[in-house]
């Protein structure tokens, strides 16, 4: 058990999945006591295999997806159950209880005391919500076109950049001491020598600092109230505790170093210009902690939902912890989503600084490079979540597909993902002169980026009838449906080399012409 814990980054049984991706037969087991599991479950909330969705949408879909109830947790916790025999569990539980008592006082203590983390700075949840409200207010007055134009990543549903005026404090920080750069004691003597434009630029930079302080304050609350809670540790297994909080402590450390660096530069020169360099200096740290944390958020959401529904003690303890005055009536979920909100918002804050920088970025060197660096981290998070979704779907399908008398092939392979699936009619024709349909059979198609499976659905299983490599050995052709007396939704699917290395062809029919066109298009894609 010990090796699964604190140093893991993305999910507890990633080694098992890695083996599966490499073709190992010891793949994560699915829950066997739930016969309701099927591919339709895997498609809940818009389909887990849709590559056009961003990870924000993916995270929102997790809570409602039946996939996680039926498959995910048996997958996530299979490593724990397979390593530990029933006789070992009592020992682990006793060890966990002993460890809990020794860790009760283990709280996160910041190594750097920020000048701006004090009672006047709100939690980041308040800052973020006020930023969203300001974005909506801006949309009402400037139109949605300008608002949408500022969102560069199509998959992200985060609020766009805002343009604060020089007389307003950053969102969520109104009427607070030092909420404005120009309110700093060391700045007041300089105001007469600076132009309004220069003050606006410094306010935009200062918002990055103060909002990071707000973010840091919320992270510390999340660690000390929730992650370090002895009560939670008593009712959660080690794996559950790790899935719930992931590498949040590492995220907090990286944020602390970033904030310390920015405040250090502010102390050296109150008129800041090195924000681009500072961000680039912390790029690797951001990437190291944010990518695994955001990838793990799917499992966080699913685990919380499962625990709230099936563990009354967890619900009671959580309700008690959320009443802690430090939480300011914020929920655990609102704390766990903070890293996602922060890294996506950081790009927008930097873009706002760039907008305020006179003559492009001449006053703030390397700012464009910093924006691109953060954007690449967000894009990597997107790719990582999509890959995790694809892997989960493959694990789910692997337990539903039965190769029967057909030569079996490993379904879980690195790089493989599902493009499209669905039922078509297999038309069996006869007649020497004019074709006549003598039988119609349902055939279920799983089209992956490198493989085609043709199956017959039997209960909750898919019994494979044939398969071929895609696109190398798969092609489609239009047929003269009128001459042959077939429905116009029919087309020919040709497998040039199937599972037994022979050539075969099928006449398939869709339900509607639009569905036929869709299948023809994906079958023809390379």
Secondary structure, 3 states (H helix, E strand, C coil): CHHHCCCCCCCCCHHHHHHHHCCCCCCCCCCCCCCCCCHHHHCHHHCCCCCCCCHHHHHHHHCCCHHHHHHHHHHHCHHHHHHCCHHHHHHHHHHHHHHHHHCCCCCCCCCCCCCCCCCCCCCHHHHHHHHHHHHHHHHHHHCHHHHHHCCCCCCCCCCCCCCCCCCCCCCCCCCCCCCCHHHCCCCHHHHHHCCHHHHHHHHHHHHHHHHHHHHHHHHHHHHHHHHCCHHHHHHCCHHHHHHHHCCHHHHHHHHHHHHHHHHHHHHHCCCCCCHHHHHHHCHHHHHHHHHHHHHHHHHHHHHHHHHHHHCHHHHHHHHHHHCCHHHCCCCHHHHHCHHHHHHHHHHHHHHHHHHHCCCCCCCCCCHHHHHHHHHHHHHHHHHHHHHHHHHHHHHHHHCCEECCCCCCCCCCCCCCCEEEEEEEEEEEEECCCCCEEEEEEEEEEEEECCEEEEEEEECCEEEEEEEEECCCCEEEECCCHHHHCCCCCEEEEEECCCCCCCCEEEEEECCCHHHHHHHHHHHHCC
